[in-house]
């Protein structure tokens, strides 16, 4: 990231952040090719604008019923009510002997051992003065109100089935080591709320409730376009003045990790007509367009130029990095235009698109947010929400990785956290507490 007045070339060093610099100033808004003046938009306001842009994609028609394992990582599209109680019957919490607590006084008692509880079946009622061998999870016989662990018995082993035997057991209060029916969840109660991100634990719950499939929000499809005459694909010859495209891989990986189906359109040259043609070859098949680069006020801002006549606005968000942003629709398809520096486009995704996807569609799950103390001091533009990269330490502190510049991909690769410095904060000392999102 750069200070508010720094300049840098396209993806790594020249011009501005829309073309690739986090500090470029752009107070203008562009809609239908016209320019007007406006204040920097707050992070919260821009996130809300992204939410409003994508909200029409949230509808009952855009859902799928999937087998449980295929729903991993998807957002639940309806509330789930438990059709059965869990556990569905009183069961044993331990391997041991099911007893009637009244049969064992304070000093303990010797009881006759009855036939063991069969697995997966209803046992016979417990007879007074007897103890029944029972395994963990097995149904507790009618009449039993406690389980004594086998290691507390004398002898501390189960007798051979069908042979007469006695066992001495200590006094045990009623309810000991018995899981009551519905102690996890009762039938008719809400098991999961719509909007829940379905991970292994949630899918396991649905399986335990006997549900073979689940209604989830349909996977969104996104067209990803990188722009710039100077950008070439990794593996291609690197000519003079050229740089390899990091943004495409960085954003495609992020989008896929967030559960989106990504169509990669490759690199668009700095031709507005060419970009419009490229977008129109895909718009009928995608739900969302994401572009990187070409969003500031330079002479060759191809995304801005290509949006003439479209319902797309460009403004500067009070955030560092990632200030220049574009948002609207291209031929009716929602479009988000991120700046071109690698860190800027990733921070834009993490601050705006990823959280909105989670809020609307239940996936991806929110980034874990924790409070941590800075391992070193920092400075921040007072009027901007600064997002620094850092590494969370074992002692609960967070150490910043790299500087403010938005081209520092190596520092980003060694980070596992985003460090938030709110707008209005010009400096923080070592040891100051900050909010950290774990990546």
C-alpha positions in Angstrom: 0.0 0.0 0.0 1.1 3.5 -0.6 0.5 6.7 1.3 -2.5 8.7 -0.1 -0.2 10.7 -2.4 2.0 7.9 -3.8 2.1 6.8 -7.4 3.0 3.5 -8.9 3.0 1.8 -12.4 0.1 -0.2 -13.4 0.3 -3.6 -11.5 3.5 -3.0 -9.8 4.6 0.5 -10.2 3.3 3.4 -12.5 0.2 5.6 -12.5 -2.7 5.1 -10.1 -4.4 2.3 -8.2 -7.3 1.8 -10.6 -4.6 1.2 -13.0 -2.7 -0.1 -10.1 -2.0 2.3 -7.2 -3.8 2.4 -3.9 -3.2 6.1 -3.2 -4.6 7.7 -6.3 -7.2 10.3 -5.6 -10.5 9.9 -7.4 -13.4 12.0 -6.1 -15.5 11.6 -9.2 -18.4 9.3 -9.8 -19.0 8.0 -13.3 -22.4 6.8 -14.5 -23.5 6.4 -18.1 -20.2 8.0 -19.1 -20.7 11.2 -17.2 -18.6 12.5 -14.4 -19.8 14.2 -11.2 -18.2 15.2 -7.9 -18.8 13.4 -4.6 -17.2 12.6 -1.3 -15.2 9.5 -0.7 -17.6 6.7 0.2 -17.2 4.8 3.5 -16.3 1.2 3.6 -19.7 0.4 5.2 -21.6 2.3 2.5 -19.8 0.6 -0.3 -20.3 -2.8 1.2 -24.0 -2.0 1.4 -24.0 -0.9 -2.2 -22.5 -4.3 -3.2 -25.2 -6.0 -1.1 -27.9 -4.1 -2.9 -26.3 -4.9 -6.3 -26.3 -8.7 -5.6 -29.6 -9.0 -3.6 -31.7 -9.7 -6.7 -29.7 -12.9 -7.2 -31.3 -14.1 -3.9 -34.6 -15.9 -4.8 -36.4 -19.2 -4.1 -35.9 -20.1 -7.8 -32.2 -20.0 -7.5 -31.9 -22.9 -5.1 -30.9 -26.6 -5.5 -31.7 -29.7 -3.4 -28.5 -31.7 -3.1 -27.3 -34.8 -1.4 -25.6 -33.9 1.9 -22.0 -34.4 0.8 -22.5 -32.4 -2.4 -23.8 -29.5 -0.2 -20.4 -29.0 1.6 -19.6 -25.3 1.8 -22.9 -24.2 0.4 -25.4 -21.8 2.1 -28.6 -23.3 3.6 -31.7 -21.9 1.8 -34.3 -22.8 4.3 -34.8 -23.3 8.1 -34.4 -26.9 9.1 -36.8 -28.3 11.8 -35.7 -31.5 13.5 -38.0 -34.3 12.3 -36.8 -36.6 15.2 -35.3 -36.0 18.6 -31.6 -36.5 19.2 -31.0 -38.8 20.8 -34.2 -40.5 19.8 -34.3 -42.6 23.0 -32.5 -42.6 26.4 -29.1 -44.2 25.9 -26.0 -45.0 27.8 -23.1 -42.6 28.0 -20.7 -45.3 29.1 -19.9 -49.0 28.8 -21.3 -50.3 32.1 -24.3 -51.7 33.9 -27.8 -50.3 33.7 -29.4 -50.3 37.2 -32.3 -49.0 39.2 -30.6 -46.6 41.6 -33.0 -47.6 44.4 -31.5 -51.1 44.3 -28.1 -49.8 45.3 -28.0 -48.2 48.8 -25.2 -45.9 50.0 -22.9 -48.8 50.9 -23.3 -50.4 47.5 -25.0 -53.7 46.6 -24.5 -57.0 44.8 -26.9 -57.5 42.0 -27.6 -60.4 39.6 -26.4 -59.8 36.1 -29.2 -60.1 33.5 -28.9 -60.6 29.7 -27.0 -57.7 28.0 -28.7 -55.0 26.0 -28.7 -56.1 22.3 -27.3 -53.5 19.9 -29.9 -51.7 17.8 -32.9 -53.2 19.5 -35.3 -52.4 22.3 -34.2 -54.3 25.5 -36.4 -56.1 27.9 -37.5 -54.1 30.9 -35.1 -54.1 33.8 -36.2 -56.4 36.6 -35.7 -55.3 40.3 -32.4 -56.4 41.8 -30.7 -56.9 38.5 -27.9 -55.1 36.5 -27.8 -55.2 32.7 -24.6 -55.0 30.8 -24.9 -52.0 28.3 -22.6 -50.5 25.7 -22.2 -46.8 25.0 -25.1 -45.5 22.9 -27.4 -48.5 23.5 -31.0 -47.9 24.6 -31.5 -47.9 28.3 -34.0 -50.5 29.4 -37.4 -49.4 30.9 -37.0 -49.3 34.7 -33.3 -48.4 34.6 -32.4 -44.8 35.8 -28.6 -44.9 36.0 -25.5 -46.5 34.5 -22.5 -47.6 36.5 -19.2 -47.7 34.4 -17.8 -51.2 34.2 -14.5 -50.0 35.7 -16.4 -49.2 38.9 -17.8 -52.7 39.2 -16.4 -55.7 41.1 -15.3 -57.6 39.1 -14.6 -54.8 36.6 -15.4 -56.9 33.5 -18.5 -58.0 31.8 -19.4 -61.6 32.5 -19.7 -64.2 29.7 -23.2 -63.9 28.2 -25.8 -66.5 29.2 -23.8 -67.5 32.3 -25.1 -66.8 35.8 -23.1 -64.0 37.4 -23.3 -61.3 40.1 -21.6 -57.9 40.3 -21.0 -55.5 43.1 -21.8 -51.9 42.3 -21.4 -48.6 44.2 -24.3 -46.3 45.0 -25.2 -44.2 41.9 -27.6 -41.3 41.8 -30.5 -41.5 39.3 -29.6 -40.0 35.9 -25.9 -40.8 36.1 -24.4 -41.5 32.6 -27.8 -41.6 30.9 -28.4 -39.3 27.9 -32.1 -38.3 27.9 -34.1 -38.5 24.7 -34.0 -35.1 23.0 -31.1 -33.8 25.2 -29.3 -32.7 22.1 -32.3 -31.5 20.2 -36.1 -32.2 20.5 -38.2 -33.0 17.5 -39.9 -29.9 16.2 -37.2 -27.5 17.3 -35.1 -25.5 14.7 -32.0 -27.5 13.9 -30.3 -25.0 11.5 -31.3 -21.5 10.3 -31.4 -20.5 6.7 -28.2 -18.8 5.8 -26.0 -21.3 7.7 -22.8 -22.2 5.9 -22.8 -26.0 5.7 -19.6 -27.5 7.0 -18.9 -31.1 8.1 -20.6 -30.5 11.5 -23.8 -29.1 10.0 -24.0 -31.9 7.4 -23.4 -34.4 10.2 -26.3 -33.0 12.1 -28.6 -33.3 9.1 -27.5 -36.9 8.6 -28.2 -37.7 12.3 -31.7 -36.3 11.8 -32.2 -38.7 8.9 -32.3 -36.1 6.2 -30.6 -37.4 3.0 -30.6 -34.0 1.1 -30.8 -30.3 1.7 -31.9 -27.2 0.0 -29.1 -24.8 -0.7 -28.5 -21.5 -2.6 -27.4 -22.1 -6.2 -23.7 -21.6 -6.9 -23.1 -18.2 -8.4 -21.1 -18.0 -11.7 -18.7 -15.2 -12.1 -16.7 -13.9 -15.1 -13.2 -12.8 -14.1 -11.3 -10.4 -16.4 -7.8 -9.0 -15.9 -7.0 -5.8 -17.9 -3.8 -4.2 -19.1 -1.5 -4.1 -22.2 1.5 -4.6 -19.8 0.2 -7.8 -18.3 1.1 -11.3 -19.6 0.1 -14.8 -18.5 2.6 -16.7 -16.3 4.8 -18.9 -18.5 4.8 -16.5 -21.4 7.9 -14.6 -22.4 8.3 -11.4 -20.3 9.1 -8.6 -22.7 10.3 -5.1 -21.8 7.8 -3.2 -19.7 5.7 -6.3 -19.1 4.7 -8.0 -15.8 3.1 -11.3 -15.1 -0.6 -11.4 -14.2 -0.9 -12.1 -10.4 -4.4 -10.8 -10.1 -6.1 -13.5 -12.2 -4.7 -16.3 -10.1 -5.1 -14.4 -6.9 -8.8 -13.6 -7.5 -9.8 -16.8 -9.2 -8.4 -18.8 -6.2 -10.2 -16.5 -3.8 -13.5 -16.7 -5.7 -13.3 -20.5 -6.0 -12.5 -20.8 -2.3 -15.6 -18.7 -1.6 -17.7 -21.3 -3.5 -18.2 -19.5 -6.8 -17.9 -21.1 -10.3 -15.3 -19.0 -12.1 -15.0 -18.4 -15.9 -11.6 -16.9 -16.6 -11.7 -14.6 -19.7 -8.0 -14.1 -19.7 -6.3 -10.7 -20.1 -8.1 -7.9 -21.9 -5.9 -5.4 -23.7 -6.5 -1.6 -23.2 -9.2 -1.4 -25.8 -12.7 -0.3 -24.6 -14.4 -1.9 -27.6 -12.4 -5.1 -27.2 -13.3 -5.3 -23.5 -17.0 -4.7 -24.3 -16.9 -7.5 -26.9 -15.2 -9.8 -24.5 -17.7 -9.2 -21.8 -20.7 -9.7 -24.2 -19.4 -13.2 -25.2 -20.0 -14.3 -21.6 -22.8 -12.2 -20.1 -25.6 -14.6 -20.9 -23.9 -17.4 -19.0 -22.8 -15.7 -15.7 -24.4 -14.1 -12.7 -21.6 -11.6 -11.9 -18.6 -9.9 -13.6 -15.4 -9.0 -11.7 -12.7 -7.0 -13.4 -9.3 -5.8 -12.1 -7.5 -2.6 -13.2 -8.6 0.4 -15.2 -10.8 2.1 -12.7 -9.1 5.3 -11.8 -8.7 8.6 -13.6 -5.7 7.9 -15.8 -5.7 8.4 -19.6 -6.0 4.7 -20.3 -8.5 3.4 -17.8 -10.1 0.8 -20.0 -12.8 -0.4 -17.7 -14.0 3.1 -17.1 -14.0 3.8 -20.8 -15.8 0.5 -21.7 -18.6 1.3 -19.3 -19.7 4.4 -21.2 -23.5 4.1 -21.6 -23.7 1.4 -18.9 -25.3 1.7 -15.4 -21.9 1.6 -13.7 -20.6 4.1 -11.2 -16.9 4.7 -10.3 -16.0 6.3 -7.0 -13.3 6.4 -4.4 -13.8 4.5 -1.2 -12.1 5.8 2.0 -10.0 2.7 2.2 -6.3 1.9 1.8 -5.5 -0.1 -0.3 -8.4 -0.5 -2.7 -9.7 3.1 -2.9 -10.9 3.3 -6.5 -13.9 1.0 -7.1 -16.5 0.5 -9.8 -20.0 -1.0 -9.3 -23.1 -1.4 -11.3 -24.5 -3.5 -14.2 -23.1 -4.2 -17.7 -25.9 -5.2 -20.0 -28.0 -6.0 -16.9 -25.3 -8.2 -15.3 -23.9 -7.1 -11.9 -20.4 -5.9 -12.3 -17.7 -5.1 -9.7 -14.5 -3.4 -10.9 -11.6 -3.8 -8.5 -8.3 -1.8 -8.7 -5.3 -3.4 -10.4 -2.6 -3.8 -7.8 -2.6 -7.3 -6.4 -3.1 -6.5 -2.8 -5.7 -3.9 -3.6 -7.8 -6.3 -5.6 -7.6 -9.0 -2.9 -8.4 -6.5 -0.1 -11.4 -5.3 -2.2 -12.6 -8.9 -2.5 -12.2 -9.6 1.2 -13.8 -6.3 2.3 -16.7 -6.1 -0.1 -17.6 -9.2 -2.1 -16.7 -12.1 0.3 -18.7 -10.8 3.3 -21.7 -9.9 1.2 -21.8 -13.4 -0.4 -21.8 -14.8 3.2 -24.6 -12.4 4.3 -26.9 -13.1 1.4 -26.2 -16.7 0.4 -24.8 -18.2 3.6 -21.5 -19.0 2.1 -18.6 -18.6 2.5 -18.4 -18.5 6.3 -17.2 -15.2 7.7 -13.5 -14.7 8.3 -12.8 -15.3 12.0 -12.4 -11.9 13.7 -10.2 -11.6 16.8 -8.6 -8.9 18.8 -4.8 -8.7 18.9 -2.1 -6.4 20.0 0.3 -4.9 17.5 3.9 -6.2 17.6 5.0 -2.8 16.2 3.7 0.7 15.7 2.1 1.8 12.5 0.8 5.0 10.8 -2.4 5.3 8.7 -4.1 7.9 6.6 -6.5 9.4 9.2 -9.5 9.7 6.8 -9.2 6.1 5.5 -9.9 2.6 6.8 -6.5 1.0 6.4 -6.1 -2.7 5.9 -2.6 -4.1 6.6 -1.3 -7.6 6.1 0.1 -9.4 9.1 1.0 -12.7 10.8 -0.8 -13.8 14.0 1.8 -14.8 16.6 1.6 -17.5 19.3 1.6 -14.8 22.0 -1.6 -13.2 20.7 0.1 -10.3 18.9 0.0 -9.6 15.2 3.2 -8.7 13.3 2.8 -6.6 10.2 4.1 -8.1 6.9 5.7 -5.7 4.4 4.8 -2.0 4.2 1.7 -0.2 3.0 2.4 -0.6 -0.7 -0.3 -2.5 -2.6 2.1 -4.3 -4.9 3.9 -6.4 -2.2 2.8 -9.9 -3.2 5.6 -11.6 -1.3 4.6 -10.0 1.9 0.9 -11.0 1.2 2.0 -14.6 0.7 3.6 -14.7 4.2 0.5 -13.2 5.9 -2.3 -15.0 7.6 -4.3 -12.0 8.8 -5.8 -8.7 7.7 -5.2 -5.9 10.3 -7.9 -3.3 10.4 -7.1 0.3 11.3 -10.4 2.3 11.4 -10.8 5.6 9.6 -9.9 8.5 11.9 -6.8 6.7 13.3 -3.6 8.3 12.2 -1.2 6.2 14.3 -1.1 3.2 16.7 1.7 2.4 19.1 3.2 -1.1 19.6 0.8 -3.0 21.9 -2.3 -1.2 20.7 -5.3 -3.5 20.3 -6.7 -4.0 16.7 -9.3 -6.1 15.0 -7.8 -8.9 12.9 -9.5 -11.1 10.3 -7.8 -14.5 10.1 -7.3 -15.6 6.5 
